[in-house]
Structures are given as C-alpha cells and as structure tokens.
C-alpha cells in the first residue's frame, strides 16, 4: 500500500482520464437518447413524444372470449384456461333476461371453485333488471394454466355470461390473483 501512496498526483490523474475516456462514449450515447430496447425477435420498442414506452398486453391472436347461454342457479363452467397457457380476464359481461324480483338477493357470481364457493368468488354482479352488466378487471384477473371459471345465479336470475381476456405464457401467470370472497379488488361493475 505504501507504493500507491508514494505516487505523485500525475499518474492518478492520467489513470482517471483513461477510465473516463473508456466510459464517455457509453454515457454520451445514453445522454443523446440513443438507447434502444430490442426484443429477442429483433423488434425495437417504440416511445411516444412524451417519452412513454408503448406497450400492449398481448398480440391480437392471444385474445379470447367465451359465451355461455342460460346461466342459472346451478354452478356451470364458463371458461377453461388452456393447459399450456395462463389467462388474464379483463371483463365478465352478463346479459340478464330473467330477473323476477330485482334486489340485493338476486345476483350473478363468477367463481374459481367448481361448486361456486363464496371464498373463491372473483366477481358478484347484482343486475338491476334486464340487460347488460359488466365487471371490468383492470389491469386484469390472472388465472394460471388449467384453471377454470364458473358462474351461478341467485334469486331466480337467468343470464348469459361472456368472459373476455387474453392468453399469456404459463410462466408469466404462476398463481391466480387472490380472491376476496366478494369481488376482486380490480373489478369495476357497470350496468346499462
């Protein structure tokens, strides 16, 4: 250590300048905005004029929708996630066509359990009458490969159910979004 402390200031300055010269081109390129994000397929990411990265949840070929007619008081399967893909549900739409006594006791549940158990409810919609009710999930409700969604109604309601979302690589969805027993925290219900 004594040898290093005996060096006069000039060698240290020269060493600092040499290291700086090596790092300066990378810093200059980065500062000039020439940093690029390139995917494994060779495609470059795009950025808006406000410096925001442009992204999409999935390619159009990965979007899925399943329609189930006549959901009633019996718990029925409304969507099965493929065994080799994960699924992100973005919405559940219900078209209610029988609702004998609209009120708090009449509802539609989407559940992860084959018996529509309350502990596994993803969304509960209380249709105000006839027509459409939509539960939107933002940014989405994740379901791992091989999962299933079920629906049932209460109070004599009969509805059609449409589940919509997109597929993802199974490694990207290793576990389901936690359920709350009432409605997913990301769900927003609209009726029209």
Buried (B, 14 or more C-beta within 10 A) or exposed (E): EEEEEEEEEEEEEEEEEEEEEEEEEEEEEEEEEEEEEEEEEEEEEEEEEEEEEEEEEEEEEBEBEBEBEEBBEEBBEBBEBEEEBBBBBBBBBBBBBBBEEBEEEBBBBBBBBEEBBEEBBBBBBBBBEEEBBBBBBEEBBBBBBBBBBBBBBBBEBBBBBBBBBBBBEBEEBEEBBEBBEEBBEBBEBEBE
